[in-house]
């Protein structure tokens, strides 16, 4: 179990959107930001499987903290719900993504195949062209970390790259 110096999360007032989650375990090391598809069950104290995987990849790469944001801030364990929402992105989502950029040394895209919905992946690539990933899916989107080999390292992510 990871001993964190600091844990936190920022939610919308209604609680349906999670804009930011962070875990810091070593303040003497740099931080990394992961950009996923949408938040699931993790909160300011509880980690879900995706957060745990991101933390493990970050620790393996020598980082001391993780900031987690998402293309879509709406919380759901079922990504198909995003396609039924009027606003799956969340009003303040890009504001929080931008707020973390000066706190991290690397940004890792890991949103999986559905990032193209509402052109979010392209929007983020335009906002943060210096992105990394763990693997690229066949459709050119960065792979979700949950079922990837733990031996993978961060690599430069180039938009529209195909395997």
Residue, then its C-alpha position, 0 to 999 in steps of 0.5 A: x500500500x502506498x503511503x502518500x504525503x498528500x491525497x486530494x481530489x476536486x469535484x463539481x458542486x453536484x459531485x457528478x464531475x471529478x476534475x482533478x485527483x492527486x497523490x504525492x508520495x515523494x516531494x523531492x521527485x517530479x510529478x506526472x499528469x495522466x489524462x484518462x477518458x473519464x473518472x470512475x470511483x476514485x476520490x480524495x482518499x480511495x484509489x480505483x484500479x486505474x489510479x493504482x496502475x498510473x501510480x505504479x507506472x509513475x513510481x517505476x519511472x521515478x516520479x514522486x506524484x501523480x495528477x489525474x485528469x480526464x478528457x471527460x470529467x463526468x464520473x461513471x464506471x460505464x463509459x457508454x454513459x458519456x455518449x448519453x450526457x448533455x455535458x460529459x466534459x464538465x464546465x471547469x474541466x479544461x481549467x483544471x487540466x491547465x492548472x496542473x501543467x506547471x506542476x508536472x514534468x511529463x503529461x501522459x495520455x491514456x484515454x483509450x479508444x473513445x477519446x475521439x468523441x466530441x473531438x476531445x483527444x484532438x482538443x487536448x493534443x492542440x492544448x498539450x502537444x508534448x504528450x507521452x503514452x505507454x502504448x498506442x492503440x490500433x486506431x491511433x489513440x493512446x492505450x488505457x493503462x489498466x491492462x497494459x504490461x507493467x514493463x512498459x515505459x513512457x514514450x512520445x505520443x504523436x497524434x494520428x500515429x498508428x500501430 
